[in-house]
Amino acid sequence: MPTLLVIEVSPRFDYSTSRKLTERFVAAWMAANPQGRVITRDLAKAPVPLVDFAWIGGAFMPADTHTAEMTAAIRVSDDLVAELKSADHLLIATPMFNFSIPAALKAWIDQIVRVGVTVGADNKGLLTGKRADIILATGGDFTPGSRVAGYNLASGYLTQVLGWIGITDVNITLAGRSVAGGVGETAIEALGATVEAAAVRATASAAAM
Ligand SMILES: Cc1cc2nc3c(=O)[nH]c(=O)nc-3n(C[C@H](O)[C@H](O)[C@H](O)COP(=O)(O)O)c2cc1C
């Protein structure tokens, strides 16, 4: 039974391009995986904590020396890692904020990148065999060849950090509103079929493994 983990990031609930495209992706994924399980982690509704002093102690000090604060902080991370490990497919649906990713998504990434847990001591990513799709909603047009394509720091960063934990099969759908020619609804019409194809492609890739 394949599992899809959906990470929602947009703080806009009614007019979000990334959320609406996610609905299309998930519907296509479920149609292709009728027995599949979808887990949604909504970082806008329930933000995860930032890495703090207790977290660092929990991650890097022996368990038998942990304070109650360290134990609590690292349990949050352990639970988020377990959730990610349980998934065959990962979908990150996020806006671009200031050429990069929103802080809410960065907080989740900082929770799930752990030496000895998701990255080996030899710097090899441990979460192999998974596929990731990213829906990156933007106001501008960052498609390759566009005037500001180089300003997009989100795509490269997400690809690099997912690769760092072993998820190297990463497909990004750039959902630029201006490239779609209008408001969010137009981008959804223009890109709905693209994300549906990505959802089905993810399934085919997993089946081939
Ligand atoms: C704080 C903030 C920063 C943003 N920064 C950028 C940016 O750097 N580049 C861009 O193209 N769009 C930027 N936008 C526009 C959003 O990426 C765009 O509206 C996107 O559709 C939001 O995703 P959503 O529709 O899923 O909420 C920004 C929006 C906000 C609220």
The ligand as a Tripos MOL2 file, in Angstrom:
@<TRIPOS>MOLECULE
LIG
   31    33     1     0     0
SMALL
NO_CHARGES

@<TRIPOS>ATOM
      1 C1          5.7970   37.2830    1.6950 C.3       1 LIG1
      2 C2          5.6940   36.9490    0.2300 C.ar      1 LIG1
      3 C3          6.8410   36.9050   -0.5340 C.ar      1 LIG1
      4 C4          6.7600   36.5840   -1.8930 C.ar      1 LIG1
      5 N1          7.8970   36.5290   -2.6290 N.ar      1 LIG1
      6 C5          7.8350   36.2220   -3.9460 C.ar      1 LIG1
      7 C6          9.0060   36.1430   -4.7360 C.ar      1 LIG1
      8 O1         10.1220   36.3430   -4.2800 O.2       1 LIG1
      9 N2          8.8640   35.8420   -6.0390 N.ar      1 LIG1
     10 C7          7.6480   35.5960   -6.6210 C.ar      1 LIG1
     11 O2          7.5840   35.3170   -7.8020 O.2       1 LIG1
     12 N3          6.5160   35.6370   -5.8810 N.ar      1 LIG1
     13 C8          6.5820   35.9500   -4.5700 C.ar      1 LIG1
     14 N4          5.4400   36.0020   -3.8180 N.ar      1 LIG1
     15 C9          4.1730   35.6310   -4.4660 C.3       1 LIG1
     16 C10         3.7780   34.1890   -4.1470 C.3       1 LIG1
     17 O3          4.8250   33.2940   -4.3750 O.3       1 LIG1
     18 C11         2.5910   33.8150   -5.0240 C.3       1 LIG1
     19 O4          1.4990   34.6630   -4.7130 O.3       1 LIG1
     20 C12         2.1810   32.3650   -4.8450 C.3       1 LIG1
     21 O5          1.0980   32.1030   -5.7060 O.3       1 LIG1
     22 C13         1.7660   32.0810   -3.4190 C.3       1 LIG1
     23 O6          1.4440   30.7080   -3.2900 O.3       1 LIG1
     24 P1         -0.0570   30.2700   -2.9360 P.3       1 LIG1
     25 O7         -0.9080   30.8180   -4.0700 O.co2     1 LIG1
     26 O8         -0.0280   28.7890   -2.9260 O.co2     1 LIG1
     27 O9         -0.4140   30.8770   -1.6300 O.co2     1 LIG1
     28 C14         5.5050   36.3230   -2.4870 C.ar      1 LIG1
     29 C15         4.3450   36.3710   -1.6920 C.ar      1 LIG1
     30 C16         4.4330   36.6820   -0.3510 C.ar      1 LIG1
     31 C17         3.1780   36.7140    0.4800 C.3       1 LIG1
@<TRIPOS>BOND
     1     1     2 1
     2     2     3 ar
     3     2    30 ar
     4     3     4 ar
     5     4     5 ar
     6     4    28 ar
     7     5     6 ar
     8     6     7 ar
     9     6    13 1
    10     7     8 2
    11     7     9 ar
    12     9    10 ar
    13    10    11 2
    14    10    12 ar
    15    12    13 ar
    16    13    14 ar
    17    14    15 1
    18    14    28 ar
    19    15    16 1
    20    16    17 1
    21    16    18 1
    22    18    19 1
    23    18    20 1
    24    20    21 1
    25    20    22 1
    26    22    23 1
    27    23    24 1
    28    24    25 2
    29    24    26 1
    30    24    27 1
    31    28    29 ar
    32    29    30 ar
    33    30    31 1
@<TRIPOS>SUBSTRUCTURE
     1 LIG1         1 GROUP 0 **** ****
